[in-house]
Amino acid sequence: MARVTNRFYIKSIHDGSTVFAEMLSNNPEGGFVQQVDSNGETCDPNWNEGTTGAISPLPILYPHIKLNGQSKNCLGFVRVNEQIVTGSDKGWNWNGAPVTWTTVGTKKYCQVSVGGTTVNVFELIESYTPTGETYTVPALKIIHNLAGLNGNVDNDIITFDGATEEDGHQTTFSVGQAIRITQFTGSGYTANIYGSNTITTANKTAVVYAQLFNGSLANPEAHTAYTTKWFREGIDNGTTPYKTGTGTANATPVTPSGNTDAVSVRANSHYITVPEADVQDRVVLRCEFYVGGEWKLSKWFEIDDQVDEEVMYIACDSTDYISKDYIELHEGQTARIKAWMATDANETTEYSKGGNKYNEFWCKLYDQENNVLTTGAPFTGLTQDTDATSPTYQYFNITKTGSNAKVYKDKTNTTLLVDPDYCGEITIGYDFVDSAQYGKGGVSGYVTALMTTNA
């Protein structure tokens, strides 16, 4: 039985052309989650360029757009008197406000006043070509800690409004990346997961690390003081983990045979290795941390297999979104989310292997505090998994078949250029997300596709 798991993200369709837009990065250590001590000074990871302990390389964000299956060059844009004006220094927004760039020497920076001192927060890269690619796009480099900046302990969002042109026709898109910021109060536990988040032909085994902190980000718990259990969402259900972490006191990277690179490792980490055979398209790992045999918290990490030919695509019919990580709903709005399996080369071709297709789709929802959700409007009429008593199950069947499996591109219900035999669909409304009883302001969704008959 083949399984693929993915998270909600946005797929945009414009003007009859198939457009796939996303915000990508250089996969910085620690991802885009930053923690800050209660004094607002010590951050993990450290993004302050040129300071002791700063990670290398620093995070770089850039847009990626595929028009009719081909990656395209793009520029940012702004609207001036209802006209689109493009440029390599346009289109970037920070928490909803356009980024203003200041030229210093040969570089451009976004600057912020901190205690009367001007600091550079972002650096603009006007022409960026990702490693191994040929297209060029603008990019934004984070060169200063965002957590604790002028007292900031809220999540940030960096978005990009872009435009590309083909056959004289201009297509616009919007993508973004959430920066998840948490404040470590000095009491209780928090954790960090980092490591390889892609599987490629050069690195067919991912290595993922975890650290546990209690009381201070400067002093992680000794690796012998805690244990970790790792689960693949939608695959390793029940109480039996996919793997248990191996602890190490030394900051020595693990480089599996055949891999060409190694992750910068921190002391007192636990780690697991994830071979390509255990990942189809994408897997979402859940790491559970235990102290003295007692569960303390869970953290999630995604691994994308760039070698597999099948991909789970997830589309949302809401045009009011920020990025692949956030669908922004306002009062009275709902988002209908659909998932389907297609080929890596073409999202309009339903994936099939030996005549078999991914014929079941299951969804699991978490609230803002990472508690599993099992009741509420989205689940009306859905069938729950057979082991509903297990907290690690709690998946609901969202499969649509036949004429009900059409995939829509926007609120006008225009059908995408694919009519799959199977897809998954779930509708989530503002009231459910905002309710103190359910989402508490935010809902994360994990969709698992199953091919119940192997070819």
N, C-alpha and C positions, 0 to 999 in steps of 0.2 A: 504494500500500500504506500503510494507516494504521497508526501505532504509538503506543502509550502506555506510559510507564514509571512505576513507583512503587516505593516501598520497603516493607518489612514494617512493619505497624503492627497494632494490635489493634482488633477490632470485637466489641463485647459484645452478647449477646442474653440477655434475662432474661424469665422468666415469660410466654412466649408473645407478648410485645410486641417489635416491632423497635426496638432501642435502638442508636443510634450515638453513642458518647461519645469525645471527644478533648480534649486540652489545647491551647488556642490561646494566642496571644500578640499583642502589639502590634508584632511584627516588628522587634525592636530591631536597631540597627546591629551587625553582627558575629554575629548569631544567638546561640545558647547554647553557644558555644565560647569559653573564656577561657584565655589563656596567661599564665604568670608567669615572671619572670626567676629565675635561680638564687638570687638573694638574697631571693626571696620578697616583694619590695616593688613592683615595676613590673608592672602587669597590662595586658593588651590583649584586649578593650576595657576601659576604666576604668568601673566601676560605682559608685564611691564618690561618693555624692550630695554636691553642693556643692563638689567639688574641681576644680581646673584640669584640663581634658582629659576630664572625665566626659562620656559620651555623653548625648545628649538626643533623644528621651525615654529614660528608664531602662527596663529590661525589666519588663513586666507579664505575668503568667501568669493565665489564667482557664479554667475548664472550659466546655465546650460540649456539650450533650446534645440529641439529636433523638429524640423518642419518636413512633413511627409517622409519621416524616417531618416533624414539627414541632419547631422549637427551643423549649425549655422553660426557665422559671426553675428555679433549683435552690438548695439550701443544702448546707453540709457536714454530716457526721454522725459520731458516735462511738457505740460500743455500751456501754451501761451495764446490767449485769445482764441481758445478752442482749436488751435493748431498744434500739431506734434513737432516739437523741436528736439532733435537728437544730439548726443555728444558723449564723449568718453568720460566726462566728469558729471554727467547728469543721471538722474534716476534713483540714486541711493537715498534711503530714508531710515531714520533711527527713531524707533518708538513713534512712528507716524509723522515725524517732521522731516522735511528735506534736509539732507546733509549739506552744509556749506563748507567748501574747501578753501583753505588758505595756502598760498604758495610760499614756501620757505626754501630758498635756493632752487634746486632743480626738482623738488618734490612738493606734493600737495597733501595737506593734512586737515582732518577735522579736529578743531581745537576746542577745549573746554576750560573754563576758569575754575580752579580748585583752590580755595582759600586765598584768592587774589593772585595766584600763579597760573599762567597759561600752560596747559599740558596738551600734548598731541595724543589723541585717542585712536584715530584711524588714519591709515595711510592709503592714498588712492594709487592703484596700479592701472594706468589707463589702457594698456595693451598687455593682456595676459594669455599665454598659451599653456594650458595644462600639460603635464608630462604625458608624452605619448600621443598627443592630439595635434591637429593642424589648425583648428579654429581659434580665433582670437576674440576675447571678451574683456570688458572692464572687470576689475577685481578690487576687493576691499581687504586690507590687512589690519587686524586688531593688534595694536601695539601698546595698549594700556589696560589695566584691570578695569572691568565694568562693575563687578561686585564691589560695593562699598564706595563707589565714585560719588562724591557729594552725598553720602548717606544712602546710596541706592541699594536696596535689598529686594527689589521686585524684578520679575522676569523682563528681559529686554527683547525686542524684535527688530531685526535688520531686514529690510525689504529692498527689492530692486525692481523698478519699472523699466522694461526693456523693449526694444523694437528690432525687427529684422525684416529684410526685404527679399522677395523672390518674384521674378517676372514683373517687376514694376509695382507689385502689390506689397504694402507694408502690414506686417502682423505685429501686434503688441502683446505683451504678457507681463505678469507680475509673479514674483517668487520671493521667498523669504526664509530666514533662519531664526528660530527662537534661541535666545541665550537664557538658559535656565539658571537662575541665581537663587541661592539659598544662604541663610545666615546660620552659622554654627554658634549656638548660644553658650557652649562650654559645659553643658550638661546633656547627657544622653548620647546617642550614637548617630553617626553619619558615615557615609561610605563613598568611595570613588571607584569606578570601573573604567579601564582604559585598555588599549591594545590594538590588535589588527581588526579593522572592521570591513576589510574586503578580501576576497579570495580571487587570485588571478593566476594566470598560467605560470608566473614566476614565483608565486607564493601560494601554494595549494593547501597550506595548513595555517589557520589563524591561531594566534596565541592571545588570550584575553586574561587580564590581571584585575585583581580587586584588592582594595585596602579598606580597613575599618579604623575609624577614629572615635575616641571617647574623651571629651574634655578639651582637646586642643588639636588643631589641624597640623601643628608643627610636630606632633609626636604621635604617629600612627600606633595602634595597638600592636604588640608583638605578634608575629605570625602564629605562635603557639597558643595565644589567648583566645582565638576564635576559629571557627570552621566555616566552610562555605559549601553550599549545595547549588548545583547549576541545573536548570531546567530549560528545555526548548519549548517555548509557548506553543500549545496546540499539538505537541508531539509527545513530550514526557509528562503525562498526566498522572494523577495519584500522588503517592509519596515517594516513589522511586526516582531519584534524580538521574539526569543524563550523565553527570560526572560530579565528583567531589574535588574541591580545589586542593592543590599541593602548595603548602606554605614554604616560604624561603626567607631567611633573615637577610640575605645578601641581595644587592641590586644587580643581579646578573641576568641578562636577557636569555630567554629560551629561543633557540633558532632551530626549528625542525629541519630534518634532512630535506634538501631540495629548495628551501626558501632562500631568497637573496637578500633579505633585510631582517633587522631585529629592532624591536621596540625598546625605547629607553625605559628601563625598569626602576621602580622605587623599592626601597628596602621594606621588609615585612609585608610583602604582597602574597596573595594566593593566586594561582594561575591554573588554567586548563588549556588544552590544545583542541582545536576543532578542525578536523580534516574536511576536505571538499566533499567527500562521500556523505557527510552528515548534514550538508547544507544544500537545499534545492532552491535556487533563486535567492531567497533571503530567509534568515532565521532570526528570531528574537529570543535572546537569552535572558532568563530571570535568575539572578544570583541571590540566594537567601543566606543571610549572615546569622550565625549562632554563637552565643557565648554561654559556656556551661551547659550546652545542650538546649538552651532556650533561644527561640527565634527573636531577633532584634529588629531587622528591617530587610527589605528587598530592593534591589536595583536592577535596571534593565540595560541591555546592550544589543545592538543589531549588527549582524554580519551579512554582507551582500556578496553573493557568488556571481562574479562577472564572467564565469566560464560556462555556466549552464545556459541552455538555449531557451528554457521556458521562464517566463516572468509573470508575476502577479501584478496586474494593473488595478489601481483603485481610483475611481473618479467620483467627484461630488457635483451634484447639480446646483449647488449654491454658488452664485457669482460673488458673494460677499466673503471672500476668504483672504487670509494673509499669506499663507505659505503651505507647503506640504505638511508641516507639523501642526498648523493651526487653521481650523475652519472657524472664522469669526462670525458668530450668530448674534443678531440683535433681537430685541423683544418681538415676539410674534413670528420669527423665522424658523424654518426647519431645513435640515440638510439631508438629502437622500444620497446615501453612499452606496456605490456598486463596486464589486470586485470581480475580475475575470482573469482567466489564464490565457496568455497569448505567447507568441514567440518573441525572443529578444530583438529580432530584426524588425518586427512589425506588430504593433499592438492591435491591429485590425484583423489579425489572423489567429483564430482560436487554436490553442495548442492541442495537438493530438499525437499520441504515441502508439503505433500499432493498432490504430482505430479506437483506442481508449482515450478518454478525456477526463479532466478534473471535474467530477460530477457532484461534489458536496462542498459547501462553504459554511464555515462555522465562525462565529464572532464572540469575542470575550471583551467586556467593558470594565474599565477601572475608573474610579472617581479621582478627584484632584489629589487625594491623600493616598492613592494607590490601593484602595480597598476594592475588592471585586463587587460589581453590581449585578444583581440577579432579578430585580423587580423594577417596574416602571413602564412607561409608555412604549419605549422601543421594543420591548420583548412581547408585546401583545400578539398572540397568534403564533409565536415561535415555539419550536420544540427544544427543550433543554437536553443536555447530554444525559446519558443513562446513569452516571454516578454523580447526581446533583448534590450529594452530601459532602463531596470532597471539595475543599476550598481551592484546590489547584485545577479543578475541572471548570465548571460554570460556563461552558460554551453553549451558544444557542445556534440552531440550524437556520441559516438565512438563505438557503438555496432557492433560486428561481430557475425554471426550466421552460423550454419551448418558447412560445410567444411572449412569456413573462420575463424572458432573459435578455430582452433588448437592453443595450447600454446607452444611457443618455449623456449628452454633452453639456447641457445647461438647463436653465429653468423653462425654456420653451419646449423641452422634451424632444428636441431634434435628435434623431437616432445617429449614433456614431457609425462609422463605416464597417461595423461588424454586427452580426446577429448570432451570438453564441448560443449553443444548445444549453449551456449552464452559466450561471453567474450567481453572485451573492448580493443581497440588498438589505439594508437596514436604514430606517429613518429615525433621526435624532433631532429633537426640537430644543428650542431655547429654554423652555421651562424645565426640562429634564436636566440640562447642563447646569443651569443656574441654581437649581433647587438645593437647599441645605440638606434635604433628605437624600438626594441622589448625587448629582455631579459635583456639588460644592464649588461650582465655578469652572470646572474643566473635566473633560472625559477623554480618556485614551482608549482606542479600539485596536484589537488585534484580530485579524482575519486569517483563518487557516483553510486552505483548499486541499481536498483529498481526492486522489484517484483510487477508488475503492477496488478496481480490478487492474492488476498489473498486466502489461503487454508481454 
